[in-house]
């Protein structure tokens, strides 16, 4: 009897896995370039599966053992040299800045801080549910991506007091 139950559970898991594999995936990538006077760069990938966007980032050139704000910004423009041409956080709902905890309703562009190791490198992977890579109102494709000098405090308005911009990228569909 137990063997039948285990087999039924395994079959359900395989069917669910196959259904997920058949779901359309949307992908985007951002190549972070240093702003004027900075050495920060890196690569960030975004993969949307269903209503979740999986974000994976590898950033280098940060101050060792430091924490940095990391946000999607409203404009895909890094032409100013200081990253300010990327505008403010991507916020299509016009709500206040917030934390990225489940249930929070802050900016769509709010993301967890990056934490640099002793060599000044940060690697992070997380998921978000309010942004999309697919077309639509919450799509991050064509938006800016910024690494800030200071950590986001998740409460100061409108952008978390994260300081100057160390790196900028335009998020592009792949």
Steps between C-alpha positions, in 0.01 A plus 500: 500500500780742588673426167189605305476826698868578435460424130193723477685784673800459269275505193330821618842661555617403151181630338528830693865532398417440135224762513748754639755411232240570232426847640641786296815652640600863450862604546688827534857600575677811625872576471592741777756764403677731748383856537761777491772435763373152586643152434172311553372270227328168456226297341140446606253254347124497537293191418122510523315173556130548563451790742853484643815670376823330607786747531866396502775761539877496502654839582868592545701809598305576817657611826591181693245385759251771406126511431343672198156603381394323180197618304322499166461864391237654274716591199734284295750784467854492638630790291555756778820349640365505857200272441249777569361477145340167608249701705337379821396152601265317263166570668203463263254499793624829648536348849755563774840332514512187712665176592501191279341275761203287386182703500680835476353740247801727439641589160510231232870589464585438867740208542713360785831667582821351363757385756864510386747245630857569617612525134229753403288249310129439548300205372130477569198304380141576600151512357248782461130479422399858423727555197483326163736437212207440264336805341260699712466770761748342743759398240859587591627460142637832378532633856820599680681296763705677767747397770525767771793589728304455824249245626130559450348564843160383366316787666628844388284650228504502211800271436646355821794741550732275297731777383686555173481258210807280445387301196225523239355265238207476263295181540465329162288205393699198379 
